[in-house]
Amino acid sequence: MSANPGNKLQALSPTPPERGSFPLDHFGECTKEMQDYLKCIKITKGENAHNCRLLAKNYLKCRMNNDLMDTDDWKHLGLPSDENSPNAPNNEKVGKRFGN
């Protein structure tokens, strides 16, 4: 008896990840931003507070700048645009941490 139903060998074809899936931050490049955001969510008890949205934006900007996710418009991510760049995320490397 074989493990394949019908004794057919079929190659598995991988599918691309769903929107919102992105590589793990193995080197911890955006750990500080993630922790800040999670603290905010905990403090606000899960509310969609303005300051938490700013921290989420900072975290996503860090991921984009470190090639951990594709660059996308803030409006597609449900966040307000930058004042200095209304159409796209800021492309300069994140050097300043939010709140420091």
N, CA and C atoms as an extended XYZ file, in Angstrom:
300
Properties=species:S:1:pos:R:3:atomname:S:1:resname:S:1:resid:I:1 pbc="F F F"
N         0.837       -1.172        0.000 N   MET     1
C         0.000        0.000        0.000 CA  MET     1
C         0.885        1.241        0.000 C   MET     1
N         0.523        2.252       -0.752 N   SER     2
C         1.344        3.456       -0.819 CA  SER     2
C         0.681        4.598       -0.058 C   SER     2
N         1.468        5.622        0.175 N   ALA     3
C         0.964        6.790        0.895 CA  ALA     3
C         0.215        7.745       -0.017 C   ALA     3
N         0.365        7.583       -1.339 N   ASN     4
C        -0.316        8.458       -2.285 CA  ASN     4
C        -1.664        7.872       -2.671 C   ASN     4
N        -2.739        8.638       -2.527 N   PRO     5
C        -4.021        8.127       -2.988 CA  PRO     5
C        -4.015        8.000       -4.514 C   PRO     5
N        -4.343        6.860       -5.003 N   GLY     6
C        -4.396        6.641       -6.447 CA  GLY     6
C        -3.033        6.383       -7.057 C   GLY     6
N        -2.003        6.245       -6.231 N   ASN     7
C        -0.644        5.991       -6.698 CA  ASN     7
C        -0.159        7.002       -7.726 C   ASN     7
N        -0.601        8.233       -7.658 N   LYS     8
C        -0.140        9.275       -8.570 CA  LYS     8
C         0.902       10.132       -7.863 C   LYS     8
N         1.970       10.398       -8.558 N   LEU     9
C         2.968       11.320       -8.034 CA  LEU     9
C         2.669       12.701       -8.593 C   LEU     9
N         2.408       13.626       -7.719 N   GLN    10
C         2.120       14.991       -8.143 CA  GLN    10
C         3.082       15.936       -7.437 C   GLN    10
N         3.604       16.844       -8.196 N   ALA    11
C         4.485       17.854       -7.608 CA  ALA    11
C         3.638       18.894       -6.886 C   ALA    11
N         4.092       19.263       -5.714 N   LEU    12
C         3.402       20.322       -4.983 CA  LEU    12
C         3.822       21.657       -5.564 C   LEU    12
N         2.860       22.474       -5.878 N   SER    13
C         3.189       23.800       -6.397 CA  SER    13
C         2.950       24.827       -5.299 C   SER    13
N         4.042       25.469       -4.841 N   PRO    14
C         3.875       26.462       -3.780 CA  PRO    14
C         3.118       27.673       -4.291 C   PRO    14
N         2.381       28.282       -3.401 N   THR    15
C         1.638       29.494       -3.744 CA  THR    15
C         2.283       30.677       -3.029 C   THR    15
N         2.214       31.863       -3.627 N   PRO    16
C         2.790       33.032       -2.961 CA  PRO    16
C         2.018       33.356       -1.689 C   PRO    16
N         2.662       34.024       -0.735 N   PRO    17
C         1.969       34.356        0.514 CA  PRO    17
C         0.832       35.338        0.283 C   PRO    17
N        -0.140       35.275        1.163 N   GLU    18
C        -1.256       36.207        1.119 CA  GLU    18
C        -0.744       37.614        1.415 C   GLU    18
N        -1.506       38.610        0.977 N   ARG    19
C        -1.138       39.994        1.300 CA  ARG    19
C        -1.095       40.119        2.819 C   ARG    19
N        -0.078       40.745        3.305 N   GLY    20
C         0.086       40.883        4.748 CA  GLY    20
C         1.094       39.909        5.312 C   GLY    20
N         1.501       38.909        4.535 N   SER    21
C         2.540       37.987        4.973 CA  SER    21
C         3.886       38.538        4.540 C   SER    21
N         4.840       38.502        5.421 N   PHE    22
C         6.158       39.000        5.076 CA  PHE    22
C         7.192       38.272        5.913 C   PHE    22
N         8.469       38.337        5.511 N   PRO    23
C         9.515       37.597        6.217 CA  PRO    23
C         9.637       38.005        7.684 C   PRO    23
N        10.066       37.049        8.487 N   LEU    24
C        10.318       37.326        9.888 CA  LEU    24
C        11.547       38.212       10.020 C   LEU    24
N        11.609       38.957       11.072 N   ASP    25
C        12.724       39.854       11.346 CA  ASP    25
C        13.778       39.081       12.125 C   ASP    25
N        14.502       38.205       11.433 N   HIS    26
C        15.471       37.322       12.086 CA  HIS    26
C        16.597       38.076       12.788 C   HIS    26
N        16.985       39.240       12.287 N   PHE    27
C        18.096       39.988       12.863 CA  PHE    27
C        17.644       41.061       13.848 C   PHE    27
N        16.353       41.137       14.117 N   GLY    28
C        15.825       42.079       15.102 CA  GLY    28
C        15.980       43.534       14.705 C   GLY    28
N        15.950       43.806       13.407 N   GLU    29
C        16.142       45.174       12.924 CA  GLU    29
C        15.016       46.109       13.350 C   GLU    29
N        13.830       45.579       13.555 N   CYS    30
C        12.669       46.418       13.895 CA  CYS    30
C        12.040       45.997       15.222 C   CYS    30
N        12.810       45.336       16.069 N   THR    31
C        12.284       44.848       17.349 CA  THR    31
C        11.832       45.992       18.246 C   THR    31
N        12.615       47.057       18.321 N   LYS    32
C        12.259       48.196       19.182 CA  LYS    32
C        10.927       48.802       18.763 C   LYS    32
N        10.740       48.995       17.459 N   GLU    33
C         9.491       49.560       16.947 CA  GLU    33
C         8.313       48.639       17.244 C   GLU    33
N         8.534       47.336       17.093 N   MET    34
C         7.473       46.368       17.368 CA  MET    34
C         7.088       46.398       18.846 C   MET    34
N         8.085       46.431       19.727 N   GLN    35
C         7.812       46.443       21.163 CA  GLN    35
C         7.074       47.712       21.582 C   GLN    35
N         7.478       48.853       21.001 N   ASP    36
C         6.783       50.109       21.297 CA  ASP    36
C         5.314       50.021       20.904 C   ASP    36
N         5.047       49.481       19.726 N   TYR    37
C         3.669       49.343       19.250 CA  TYR    37
C         2.867       48.401       20.161 C   TYR    37
N         3.443       47.270       20.504 N   LEU    38
C         2.733       46.313       21.356 CA  LEU    38
C         2.452       46.883       22.743 C   LEU    38
N         3.384       47.667       23.288 N   LYS    39
C         3.146       48.331       24.581 CA  LYS    39
C         1.966       49.285       24.477 C   LYS    39
N         1.916       50.025       23.380 N   CYS    40
C         0.823       50.987       23.180 CA  CYS    40
C        -0.521       50.260       23.107 C   CYS    40
N        -0.568       49.176       22.356 N   ILE    41
C        -1.807       48.399       22.237 CA  ILE    41
C        -2.236       47.868       23.609 C   ILE    41
N        -1.265       47.426       24.398 N   LYS    42
C        -1.580       46.906       25.736 CA  LYS    42
C        -2.115       48.020       26.634 C   LYS    42
N        -1.484       49.195       26.579 N   ILE    43
C        -1.906       50.325       27.420 CA  ILE    43
C        -3.313       50.791       27.048 C   ILE    43
N        -3.606       50.829       25.749 N   THR    44
C        -4.917       51.305       25.297 CA  THR    44
C        -5.952       50.188       25.255 C   THR    44
N        -5.576       49.006       25.726 N   LYS    45
C        -6.471       47.836       25.775 CA  LYS    45
C        -7.057       47.512       24.406 C   LYS    45
N        -6.200       47.584       23.378 N   GLY    46
C        -6.606       47.183       22.041 CA  GLY    46
C        -7.329       48.243       21.238 C   GLY    46
N        -7.485       49.447       21.792 N   GLU    47
C        -8.149       50.513       21.042 CA  GLU    47
C        -7.268       50.996       19.908 C   GLU    47
N        -7.884       51.457       18.842 N   ASN    48
C        -7.164       51.973       17.691 CA  ASN    48
C        -6.823       53.444       17.918 C   ASN    48
N        -5.955       53.688       18.901 N   ALA    49
C        -5.607       55.059       19.287 CA  ALA    49
C        -4.650       55.666       18.271 C   ALA    49
N        -4.706       57.000       18.159 N   HIS    50
C        -3.867       57.725       17.199 CA  HIS    50
C        -2.384       57.465       17.451 C   HIS    50
N        -1.967       57.526       18.716 N   ASN    51
C        -0.544       57.311       19.004 CA  ASN    51
C        -0.108       55.889       18.654 C   ASN    51
N        -0.987       54.906       18.786 N   CYS    52
C        -0.653       53.537       18.395 CA  CYS    52
C        -0.550       53.417       16.877 C   CYS    52
N        -1.377       54.138       16.150 N   ARG    53
C        -1.282       54.126       14.678 CA  ARG    53
C         0.042       54.719       14.222 C   ARG    53
N         0.509       55.762       14.918 N   LEU    54
C         1.812       56.338       14.585 CA  LEU    54
C         2.937       55.333       14.837 C   LEU    54
N         2.822       54.584       15.925 N   LEU    55
C         3.826       53.559       16.214 CA  LEU    55
C         3.759       52.417       15.200 C   LEU    55
N         2.557       52.052       14.778 N   ALA    56
C         2.406       51.018       13.747 CA  ALA    56
C         3.037       51.484       12.451 C   ALA    56
N         2.838       52.748       12.128 N   LYS    57
C         3.414       53.315       10.906 CA  LYS    57
C         4.939       53.306       10.989 C   LYS    57
N         5.475       53.657       12.151 N   ASN    58
C         6.916       53.649       12.354 CA  ASN    58
C         7.476       52.226       12.190 C   ASN    58
N         6.761       51.246       12.714 N   TYR    59
C         7.177       49.849       12.604 CA  TYR    59
C         7.160       49.397       11.140 C   TYR    59
N         6.089       49.705       10.429 N   LEU    60
C         6.001       49.308        9.021 CA  LEU    60
C         7.048       50.031        8.180 C   LEU    60
N         7.328       51.284        8.510 N   LYS    61
C         8.367       52.035        7.790 CA  LYS    61
C         9.725       51.364        7.986 C   LYS    61
N         9.992       50.926        9.211 N   CYS    62
C        11.235       50.213        9.492 CA  CYS    62
C        11.319       48.933        8.665 C   CYS    62
N        10.220       48.186        8.597 N   ARG    63
C        10.209       46.939        7.814 CA  ARG    63
C        10.443       47.225        6.336 C   ARG    63
N         9.834       48.289        5.818 N   MET    64
C        10.024       48.637        4.407 CA  MET    64
C        11.471       49.045        4.146 C   MET    64
N        12.039       49.844        5.044 N   ASN    65
C        13.402       50.326        4.868 CA  ASN    65
C        14.440       49.212        4.980 C   ASN    65
N        14.102       48.134        5.670 N   ASN    66
C        15.022       47.013        5.841 CA  ASN    66
C        14.667       45.829        4.945 C   ASN    66
N        13.855       46.075        3.912 N   ASP    67
C        13.458       45.050        2.939 CA  ASP    67
C        12.807       43.825        3.579 C   ASP    67
N        12.049       44.062        4.639 N   LEU    68
C        11.293       42.984        5.266 CA  LEU    68
C         9.858       42.940        4.759 C   LEU    68
N         9.494       43.918        3.963 N   MET    69
C         8.205       43.926        3.286 CA  MET    69
C         8.305       44.891        2.114 C   MET    69
N         7.426       44.725        1.153 N   ASP    70
C         7.413       45.608       -0.005 CA  ASP    70
C         6.961       46.999        0.402 C   ASP    70
N         7.520       47.998       -0.260 N   THR    71
C         7.089       49.376       -0.041 CA  THR    71
C         5.690       49.544       -0.623 C   THR    71
N         4.828       50.172        0.132 N   ASP    72
C         3.445       50.356       -0.292 CA  ASP    72
C         2.979       51.722        0.175 C   ASP    72
N         1.942       52.231       -0.461 N   ASP    73
C         1.358       53.504       -0.043 CA  ASP    73
C         0.703       53.331        1.321 C   ASP    73
N         0.798       54.375        2.135 N   TRP    74
C         0.187       54.315        3.460 CA  TRP    74
C        -1.322       54.113        3.371 C   TRP    74
N        -1.944       54.696        2.349 N   LYS    75
C        -3.399       54.546        2.234 CA  LYS    75
C        -3.791       53.086        2.017 C   LYS    75
N        -2.926       52.300        1.377 N   HIS    76
C        -3.210       50.877        1.189 CA  HIS    76
C        -3.036       50.093        2.484 C   HIS    76
N        -2.281       50.663        3.410 N   LEU    77
C        -2.047       50.020        4.695 CA  LEU    77
C        -2.980       50.551        5.778 C   LEU    77
N        -3.864       51.472        5.385 N   GLY    78
C        -4.830       52.016        6.335 CA  GLY    78
C        -4.250       53.045        7.275 C   GLY    78
N        -3.159       53.697        6.857 N   LEU    79
C        -2.508       54.698        7.690 CA  LEU    79
C        -2.445       56.028        6.958 C   LEU    79
N        -2.402       57.166        7.691 N   PRO    80
C        -2.335       58.470        7.029 CA  PRO    80
C        -0.989       58.670        6.348 C   PRO    80
N        -0.982       59.472        5.288 N   SER    81
C         0.243       59.758        4.548 CA  SER    81
C         1.179       60.630        5.364 C   SER    81
N         2.475       60.558        5.020 N   ASP    82
C         3.448       61.464        5.620 CA  ASP    82
C         3.149       62.872        5.140 C   ASP    82
N         3.403       63.851        5.983 N   GLU    83
C         3.166       65.238        5.589 CA  GLU    83
C         4.090       65.666        4.459 C   GLU    83
N         5.349       65.194        4.480 N   ASN    84
C         6.307       65.618        3.476 CA  ASN    84
C         6.268       64.765        2.215 C   ASN    84
N         5.598       63.632        2.254 N   SER    85
C         5.534       62.744        1.089 CA  SER    85
C         4.170       62.072        1.047 C   SER    85
N         3.181       62.729        0.443 N   PRO    86
C         1.814       62.220        0.521 CA  PRO    86
C         1.562       60.923       -0.235 C   PRO    86
N         2.405       60.540       -1.187 N   ASN    87
C         2.103       59.376       -2.009 CA  ASN    87
C         2.846       58.107       -1.639 C   ASN    87
N         3.924       58.191       -0.902 N   ALA    88
C         4.711       56.995       -0.626 CA  ALA    88
C         5.367       57.099        0.735 C   ALA    88
N         5.739       55.952        1.307 N   PRO    89
C         6.458       55.959        2.577 CA  PRO    89
C         7.814       56.617        2.422 C   PRO    89
N         8.335       57.122        3.519 N   ASN    90
C         9.646       57.751        3.522 CA  ASN    90
C        10.692       56.689        3.231 C   ASN    90
N        11.559       56.911        2.254 N   ASN    91
C        12.518       55.904        1.834 CA  ASN    91
C        13.870       56.018        2.513 C   ASN    91
N        14.060       57.029        3.377 N   GLU    92
C        15.342       57.105        4.053 CA  GLU    92
C        15.397       56.058        5.144 C   GLU    92
N        16.590       55.600        5.451 N   LYS    93
C        16.749       54.561        6.465 CA  LYS    93
C        16.283       55.089        7.821 C   LYS    93
N        15.679       54.219        8.591 N   VAL    94
C        15.198       54.612        9.907 CA  VAL    94
C        16.394       54.675       10.832 C   VAL    94
N        16.703       55.858       11.323 N   GLY    95
C        17.801       56.028       12.250 CA  GLY    95
C        17.296       56.558       13.565 C   GLY    95
N        16.223       57.306       13.520 N   LYS    96
C        15.636       57.882       14.722 CA  LYS    96
C        14.499       57.000       15.169 C   LYS    96
N        14.482       56.679       16.411 N   ARG    97
C        13.421       55.855       16.984 CA  ARG    97
C        12.304       56.769       17.460 C   ARG    97
N        11.062       56.335       17.320 N   PHE    98
C         9.906       57.114       17.763 CA  PHE    98
C         9.959       57.223       19.275 C   PHE    98
N         9.831       58.433       19.766 N   GLY    99
C         9.782       58.643       21.207 CA  GLY    99
C        11.146       58.818       21.848 C   GLY    99
N        12.227       58.750       21.098 N   ASN   100
C        13.573       58.922       21.674 CA  ASN   100
C        14.059       60.322       21.438 C   ASN   100
